[in-house]
Amino acid sequence: MTGNFVTVECSDCGNEQTVFEKTATVVNCAVCGTTLATPTGGKATIEHEIVETVEAR
């Protein structure tokens, strides 16, 4: 698997959620439902603050 996981902080509610940076589906915040990541065919568009990058092994 190539790609990393990133922890994203929702700017609406402050929830931190870990998502795959090359997600193939839209990822919504588990708390408020705001879109956190949108697939683009490569790296996802992430419109909220990335708090941490967790490298895949």
PDB file of N, CA, C and O in Angstrom:
ATOM      1  N   MET A   1       0.851  -1.168   0.000  1.00  0.00           N
ATOM      2  CA  MET A   1       0.000   0.000   0.000  1.00  0.00           C
ATOM      3  C   MET A   1       0.895   1.228   0.000  1.00  0.00           C
ATOM      4  O   MET A   1       1.814   1.338   0.811  1.00  0.00           O
ATOM      5  N   THR A   2       0.623   2.141  -0.905  1.00  0.00           N
ATOM      6  CA  THR A   2       1.357   3.394  -0.905  1.00  0.00           C
ATOM      7  C   THR A   2       0.431   4.499  -0.454  1.00  0.00           C
ATOM      8  O   THR A   2      -0.748   4.529  -0.808  1.00  0.00           O
ATOM      9  N   GLY A   3       0.964   5.379   0.307  1.00  0.00           N
ATOM     10  CA  GLY A   3       0.167   6.468   0.854  1.00  0.00           C
ATOM     11  C   GLY A   3       0.228   6.444   2.364  1.00  0.00           C
ATOM     12  O   GLY A   3       0.629   5.449   2.968  1.00  0.00           O
ATOM     13  N   ASN A   4      -0.164   7.524   2.953  1.00  0.00           N
ATOM     14  CA  ASN A   4      -0.116   7.674   4.397  1.00  0.00           C
ATOM     15  C   ASN A   4      -1.503   7.934   4.952  1.00  0.00           C
ATOM     16  O   ASN A   4      -2.436   8.262   4.219  1.00  0.00           O
ATOM     17  N   PHE A   5      -1.616   7.784   6.240  1.00  0.00           N
ATOM     18  CA  PHE A   5      -2.823   8.180   6.946  1.00  0.00           C
ATOM     19  C   PHE A   5      -2.539   9.533   7.576  1.00  0.00           C
ATOM     20  O   PHE A   5      -1.424   9.787   8.032  1.00  0.00           O
ATOM     21  N   VAL A   6      -3.535  10.396   7.603  1.00  0.00           N
ATOM     22  CA  VAL A   6      -3.382  11.710   8.223  1.00  0.00           C
ATOM     23  C   VAL A   6      -4.492  11.921   9.231  1.00  0.00           C
ATOM     24  O   VAL A   6      -5.624  11.480   9.030  1.00  0.00           O
ATOM     25  N   THR A   7      -4.162  12.596  10.314  1.00  0.00           N
ATOM     26  CA  THR A   7      -5.167  12.978  11.295  1.00  0.00           C
ATOM     27  C   THR A   7      -5.611  14.383  10.945  1.00  0.00           C
ATOM     28  O   THR A   7      -4.798  15.305  10.866  1.00  0.00           O
ATOM     29  N   VAL A   8      -6.917  14.539  10.734  1.00  0.00           N
ATOM     30  CA  VAL A   8      -7.494  15.802  10.299  1.00  0.00           C
ATOM     31  C   VAL A   8      -8.386  16.338  11.411  1.00  0.00           C
ATOM     32  O   VAL A   8      -9.176  15.596  11.995  1.00  0.00           O
ATOM     33  N   GLU A   9      -8.255  17.637  11.702  1.00  0.00           N
ATOM     34  CA  GLU A   9      -9.122  18.266  12.695  1.00  0.00           C
ATOM     35  C   GLU A   9     -10.256  18.990  11.975  1.00  0.00           C
ATOM     36  O   GLU A   9     -10.015  19.865  11.144  1.00  0.00           O
ATOM     37  N   CYS A  10     -11.479  18.624  12.296  1.00  0.00           N
ATOM     38  CA  CYS A  10     -12.653  19.269  11.703  1.00  0.00           C
ATOM     39  C   CYS A  10     -12.714  20.705  12.188  1.00  0.00           C
ATOM     40  O   CYS A  10     -12.695  20.955  13.394  1.00  0.00           O
ATOM     41  N   SER A  11     -12.788  21.650  11.263  1.00  0.00           N
ATOM     42  CA  SER A  11     -12.821  23.064  11.651  1.00  0.00           C
ATOM     43  C   SER A  11     -14.188  23.475  12.188  1.00  0.00           C
ATOM     44  O   SER A  11     -14.318  24.548  12.777  1.00  0.00           O
ATOM     45  N   ASP A  12     -15.204  22.645  11.997  1.00  0.00           N
ATOM     46  CA  ASP A  12     -16.540  22.974  12.503  1.00  0.00           C
ATOM     47  C   ASP A  12     -16.740  22.561  13.956  1.00  0.00           C
ATOM     48  O   ASP A  12     -17.295  23.327  14.743  1.00  0.00           O
ATOM     49  N   CYS A  13     -16.291  21.346  14.327  1.00  0.00           N
ATOM     50  CA  CYS A  13     -16.565  20.848  15.681  1.00  0.00           C
ATOM     51  C   CYS A  13     -15.311  20.505  16.482  1.00  0.00           C
ATOM     52  O   CYS A  13     -15.410  20.255  17.683  1.00  0.00           O
ATOM     53  N   GLY A  14     -14.127  20.487  15.849  1.00  0.00           N
ATOM     54  CA  GLY A  14     -12.889  20.209  16.552  1.00  0.00           C
ATOM     55  C   GLY A  14     -12.540  18.736  16.674  1.00  0.00           C
ATOM     56  O   GLY A  14     -11.498  18.398  17.237  1.00  0.00           O
ATOM     57  N   ASN A  15     -13.396  17.842  16.155  1.00  0.00           N
ATOM     58  CA  ASN A  15     -13.124  16.409  16.203  1.00  0.00           C
ATOM     59  C   ASN A  15     -11.882  16.082  15.373  1.00  0.00           C
ATOM     60  O   ASN A  15     -11.710  16.611  14.275  1.00  0.00           O
ATOM     61  N   GLU A  16     -11.019  15.211  15.897  1.00  0.00           N
ATOM     62  CA  GLU A  16      -9.860  14.734  15.145  1.00  0.00           C
ATOM     63  C   GLU A  16     -10.155  13.332  14.648  1.00  0.00           C
ATOM     64  O   GLU A  16     -10.593  12.465  15.404  1.00  0.00           O
ATOM     65  N   GLN A  17      -9.907  13.124  13.353  1.00  0.00           N
ATOM     66  CA  GLN A  17     -10.230  11.847  12.733  1.00  0.00           C
ATOM     67  C   GLN A  17      -9.099  11.468  11.787  1.00  0.00           C
ATOM     68  O   GLN A  17      -8.571  12.321  11.073  1.00  0.00           O
ATOM     69  N   THR A  18      -8.725  10.191  11.780  1.00  0.00           N
ATOM     70  CA  THR A  18      -7.659   9.708  10.903  1.00  0.00           C
ATOM     71  C   THR A  18      -8.262   9.181   9.610  1.00  0.00           C
ATOM     72  O   THR A  18      -9.190   8.373   9.627  1.00  0.00           O
ATOM     73  N   VAL A  19      -7.719   9.655   8.479  1.00  0.00           N
ATOM     74  CA  VAL A  19      -8.211   9.247   7.167  1.00  0.00           C
ATOM     75  C   VAL A  19      -7.021   8.880   6.276  1.00  0.00           C
ATOM     76  O   VAL A  19      -5.903   9.344   6.501  1.00  0.00           O
ATOM     77  N   PHE A  20      -7.272   8.042   5.263  1.00  0.00           N
ATOM     78  CA  PHE A  20      -6.243   7.688   4.293  1.00  0.00           C
ATOM     79  C   PHE A  20      -6.118   8.839   3.306  1.00  0.00           C
ATOM     80  O   PHE A  20      -7.124   9.319   2.783  1.00  0.00           O
ATOM     81  N   GLU A  21      -4.885   9.289   3.046  1.00  0.00           N
ATOM     82  CA  GLU A  21      -4.707  10.477   2.205  1.00  0.00           C
ATOM     83  C   GLU A  21      -5.061  10.246   0.738  1.00  0.00           C
ATOM     84  O   GLU A  21      -5.200  11.208  -0.017  1.00  0.00           O
ATOM     85  N   LYS A  22      -5.210   8.983   0.320  1.00  0.00           N
ATOM     86  CA  LYS A  22      -5.610   8.681  -1.058  1.00  0.00           C
ATOM     87  C   LYS A  22      -6.969   7.983  -1.051  1.00  0.00           C
ATOM     88  O   LYS A  22      -7.172   7.002  -1.766  1.00  0.00           O
ATOM     89  N   THR A  23      -7.882   8.485  -0.256  1.00  0.00           N
ATOM     90  CA  THR A  23      -9.197   7.870  -0.111  1.00  0.00           C
ATOM     91  C   THR A  23      -9.941   7.815  -1.447  1.00  0.00           C
ATOM     92  O   THR A  23      -9.802   8.708  -2.284  1.00  0.00           O
ATOM     93  N   ALA A  24     -10.718   6.775  -1.631  1.00  0.00           N
ATOM     94  CA  ALA A  24     -11.490   6.598  -2.861  1.00  0.00           C
ATOM     95  C   ALA A  24     -12.942   7.029  -2.674  1.00  0.00           C
ATOM     96  O   ALA A  24     -13.715   7.041  -3.632  1.00  0.00           O
ATOM     97  N   THR A  25     -13.316   7.380  -1.451  1.00  0.00           N
ATOM     98  CA  THR A  25     -14.675   7.831  -1.170  1.00  0.00           C
ATOM     99  C   THR A  25     -14.622   9.111  -0.340  1.00  0.00           C
ATOM    100  O   THR A  25     -13.606   9.418   0.283  1.00  0.00           O
ATOM    101  N   VAL A  26     -15.715   9.842  -0.341  1.00  0.00           N
ATOM    102  CA  VAL A  26     -15.811  11.049   0.475  1.00  0.00           C
ATOM    103  C   VAL A  26     -15.797  10.634   1.943  1.00  0.00           C
ATOM    104  O   VAL A  26     -16.490   9.697   2.340  1.00  0.00           O
ATOM    105  N   VAL A  27     -14.996  11.345   2.748  1.00  0.00           N
ATOM    106  CA  VAL A  27     -14.917  11.062   4.185  1.00  0.00           C
ATOM    107  C   VAL A  27     -15.549  12.225   4.931  1.00  0.00           C
ATOM    108  O   VAL A  27     -15.138  13.376   4.784  1.00  0.00           O
ATOM    109  N   ASN A  28     -16.566  11.898   5.742  1.00  0.00           N
ATOM    110  CA  ASN A  28     -17.250  12.910   6.539  1.00  0.00           C
ATOM    111  C   ASN A  28     -16.854  12.792   7.993  1.00  0.00           C
ATOM    112  O   ASN A  28     -16.469  11.718   8.456  1.00  0.00           O
ATOM    113  N   CYS A  29     -16.947  13.900   8.715  1.00  0.00           N
ATOM    114  CA  CYS A  29     -16.671  13.910  10.150  1.00  0.00           C
ATOM    115  C   CYS A  29     -17.683  13.004  10.846  1.00  0.00           C
ATOM    116  O   CYS A  29     -18.881  13.077  10.573  1.00  0.00           O
ATOM    117  N   ALA A  30     -17.198  12.159  11.739  1.00  0.00           N
ATOM    118  CA  ALA A  30     -18.059  11.218  12.456  1.00  0.00           C
ATOM    119  C   ALA A  30     -18.957  11.920  13.468  1.00  0.00           C
ATOM    120  O   ALA A  30     -19.951  11.345  13.912  1.00  0.00           O
ATOM    121  N   VAL A  31     -18.622  13.156  13.838  1.00  0.00           N
ATOM    122  CA  VAL A  31     -19.398  13.880  14.839  1.00  0.00           C
ATOM    123  C   VAL A  31     -20.458  14.783  14.193  1.00  0.00           C
ATOM    124  O   VAL A  31     -21.639  14.695  14.529  1.00  0.00           O
ATOM    125  N   CYS A  32     -20.032  15.648  13.266  1.00  0.00           N
ATOM    126  CA  CYS A  32     -20.974  16.641  12.724  1.00  0.00           C
ATOM    127  C   CYS A  32     -21.341  16.433  11.259  1.00  0.00           C
ATOM    128  O   CYS A  32     -22.260  17.082  10.760  1.00  0.00           O
ATOM    129  N   GLY A  33     -20.637  15.536  10.557  1.00  0.00           N
ATOM    130  CA  GLY A  33     -20.986  15.235   9.171  1.00  0.00           C
ATOM    131  C   GLY A  33     -20.335  16.111   8.116  1.00  0.00           C
ATOM    132  O   GLY A  33     -20.586  15.919   6.926  1.00  0.00           O
ATOM    133  N   THR A  34     -19.506  17.068   8.516  1.00  0.00           N
ATOM    134  CA  THR A  34     -18.813  17.929   7.563  1.00  0.00           C
ATOM    135  C   THR A  34     -17.859  17.089   6.711  1.00  0.00           C
ATOM    136  O   THR A  34     -17.244  16.150   7.218  1.00  0.00           O
ATOM    137  N   THR A  35     -17.731  17.414   5.435  1.00  0.00           N
ATOM    138  CA  THR A  35     -16.815  16.697   4.552  1.00  0.00           C
ATOM    139  C   THR A  35     -15.381  17.034   4.919  1.00  0.00           C
ATOM    140  O   THR A  35     -14.989  18.201   4.920  1.00  0.00           O
ATOM    141  N   LEU A  36     -14.598  16.000   5.231  1.00  0.00           N
ATOM    142  CA  LEU A  36     -13.192  16.190   5.595  1.00  0.00           C
ATOM    143  C   LEU A  36     -12.257  15.948   4.418  1.00  0.00           C
ATOM    144  O   LEU A  36     -11.255  16.647   4.270  1.00  0.00           O
ATOM    145  N   ALA A  37     -12.575  14.962   3.577  1.00  0.00           N
ATOM    146  CA  ALA A  37     -11.705  14.608   2.457  1.00  0.00           C
ATOM    147  C   ALA A  37     -12.547  14.216   1.250  1.00  0.00           C
ATOM    148  O   ALA A  37     -13.556  13.522   1.374  1.00  0.00           O
ATOM    149  N   THR A  38     -12.112  14.675   0.079  1.00  0.00           N
ATOM    150  CA  THR A  38     -12.801  14.377  -1.171  1.00  0.00           C
ATOM    151  C   THR A  38     -11.810  13.719  -2.128  1.00  0.00           C
ATOM    152  O   THR A  38     -10.725  14.258  -2.348  1.00  0.00           O
ATOM    153  N   PRO A  39     -12.162  12.556  -2.706  1.00  0.00           N
ATOM    154  CA  PRO A  39     -11.229  11.869  -3.604  1.00  0.00           C
ATOM    155  C   PRO A  39     -11.004  12.652  -4.891  1.00  0.00           C
ATOM    156  O   PRO A  39     -11.892  13.357  -5.370  1.00  0.00           O
ATOM    157  N   THR A  40      -9.784  12.516  -5.448  1.00  0.00           N
ATOM    158  CA  THR A  40      -9.449  13.209  -6.692  1.00  0.00           C
ATOM    159  C   THR A  40      -8.835  12.272  -7.724  1.00  0.00           C
ATOM    160  O   THR A  40      -8.502  12.703  -8.828  1.00  0.00           O
ATOM    161  N   GLY A  41      -8.679  10.993  -7.377  1.00  0.00           N
ATOM    162  CA  GLY A  41      -8.002  10.059  -8.260  1.00  0.00           C
ATOM    163  C   GLY A  41      -6.544   9.886  -7.873  1.00  0.00           C
ATOM    164  O   GLY A  41      -5.856   9.021  -8.415  1.00  0.00           O
ATOM    165  N   GLY A  42      -6.073  10.687  -6.953  1.00  0.00           N
ATOM    166  CA  GLY A  42      -4.717  10.605  -6.390  1.00  0.00           C
ATOM    167  C   GLY A  42      -4.851  10.948  -4.922  1.00  0.00           C
ATOM    168  O   GLY A  42      -5.666  10.362  -4.209  1.00  0.00           O
ATOM    169  N   LYS A  43      -4.050  11.898  -4.472  1.00  0.00           N
ATOM    170  CA  LYS A  43      -4.201  12.348  -3.090  1.00  0.00           C
ATOM    171  C   LYS A  43      -5.517  13.099  -2.959  1.00  0.00           C
ATOM    172  O   LYS A  43      -5.892  13.882  -3.832  1.00  0.00           O
ATOM    173  N   ALA A  44      -6.209  12.850  -1.859  1.00  0.00           N
ATOM    174  CA  ALA A  44      -7.507  13.481  -1.631  1.00  0.00           C
ATOM    175  C   ALA A  44      -7.342  14.972  -1.351  1.00  0.00           C
ATOM    176  O   ALA A  44      -6.296  15.418  -0.879  1.00  0.00           O
ATOM    177  N   THR A  45      -8.383  15.724  -1.647  1.00  0.00           N
ATOM    178  CA  THR A  45      -8.433  17.124  -1.262  1.00  0.00           C
ATOM    179  C   THR A  45      -8.906  17.175   0.182  1.00  0.00           C
ATOM    180  O   THR A  45     -10.007  16.727   0.501  1.00  0.00           O
ATOM    181  N   ILE A  46      -8.067  17.722   1.050  1.00  0.00           N
ATOM    182  CA  ILE A  46      -8.401  17.835   2.466  1.00  0.00           C
ATOM    183  C   ILE A  46      -8.472  19.317   2.800  1.00  0.00           C
ATOM    184  O   ILE A  46      -7.462  20.020   2.756  1.00  0.00           O
ATOM    185  N   GLU A  47      -9.681  19.794   3.138  1.00  0.00           N
ATOM    186  CA  GLU A  47      -9.895  21.215   3.331  1.00  0.00           C
ATOM    187  C   GLU A  47      -9.851  21.653   4.789  1.00  0.00           C
ATOM    188  O   GLU A  47     -10.200  22.788   5.114  1.00  0.00           O
ATOM    189  N   HIS A  48      -9.426  20.761   5.655  1.00  0.00           N
ATOM    190  CA  HIS A  48      -9.318  21.083   7.077  1.00  0.00           C
ATOM    191  C   HIS A  48      -7.871  20.898   7.502  1.00  0.00           C
ATOM    192  O   HIS A  48      -7.053  20.401   6.728  1.00  0.00           O
ATOM    193  N   GLU A  49      -7.552  21.295   8.724  1.00  0.00           N
ATOM    194  CA  GLU A  49      -6.163  21.243   9.193  1.00  0.00           C
ATOM    195  C   GLU A  49      -5.679  19.811   9.399  1.00  0.00           C
ATOM    196  O   GLU A  49      -6.331  19.015  10.075  1.00  0.00           O
ATOM    197  N   ILE A  50      -4.529  19.494   8.808  1.00  0.00           N
ATOM    198  CA  ILE A  50      -3.897  18.200   9.034  1.00  0.00           C
ATOM    199  C   ILE A  50      -3.039  18.340  10.286  1.00  0.00           C
ATOM    200  O   ILE A  50      -2.093  19.128  10.320  1.00  0.00           O
ATOM    201  N   VAL A  51      -3.380  17.567  11.311  1.00  0.00           N
ATOM    202  CA  VAL A  51      -2.713  17.652  12.606  1.00  0.00           C
ATOM    203  C   VAL A  51      -1.461  16.794  12.627  1.00  0.00           C
ATOM    204  O   VAL A  51      -0.451  17.181  13.214  1.00  0.00           O
ATOM    205  N   GLU A  52      -1.520  15.614  11.981  1.00  0.00           N
ATOM    206  CA  GLU A  52      -0.425  14.664  12.062  1.00  0.00           C
ATOM    207  C   GLU A  52      -0.454  13.748  10.846  1.00  0.00           C
ATOM    208  O   GLU A  52      -1.523  13.430  10.325  1.00  0.00           O
ATOM    209  N   THR A  53       0.731  13.325  10.394  1.00  0.00           N
ATOM    210  CA  THR A  53       0.845  12.334   9.329  1.00  0.00           C
ATOM    211  C   THR A  53       1.389  11.046   9.923  1.00  0.00           C
ATOM    212  O   THR A  53       2.410  11.053  10.611  1.00  0.00           O
ATOM    213  N   VAL A  54       0.706   9.948   9.656  1.00  0.00           N
ATOM    214  CA  VAL A  54       1.125   8.635  10.143  1.00  0.00           C
ATOM    215  C   VAL A  54       1.534   7.825   8.920  1.00  0.00           C
ATOM    216  O   VAL A  54       0.690   7.476   8.096  1.00  0.00           O
ATOM    217  N   GLU A  55       2.828   7.525   8.797  1.00  0.00           N
ATOM    218  CA  GLU A  55       3.319   6.813   7.621  1.00  0.00           C
ATOM    219  C   GLU A  55       2.902   5.358   7.644  1.00  0.00           C
ATOM    220  O   GLU A  55       2.970   4.696   8.679  1.00  0.00           O
ATOM    221  N   ALA A  56       2.468   4.866   6.494  1.00  0.00           N
ATOM    222  CA  ALA A  56       2.094   3.448   6.362  1.00  0.00           C
ATOM    223  C   ALA A  56       3.364   2.607   6.365  1.00  0.00           C
ATOM    224  O   ALA A  56       4.411   3.048   5.892  1.00  0.00           O
ATOM    225  N   ARG A  57       3.264   1.410   6.895  1.00  0.00           N
ATOM    226  CA  ARG A  57       4.440   0.523   6.959  1.00  0.00           C
ATOM    227  C   ARG A  57       4.382  -0.516   5.873  1.00  0.00           C
ATOM    228  O   ARG A  57       5.282  -1.349   5.768  1.00  0.00           O
TER     229      ARG A  57
END
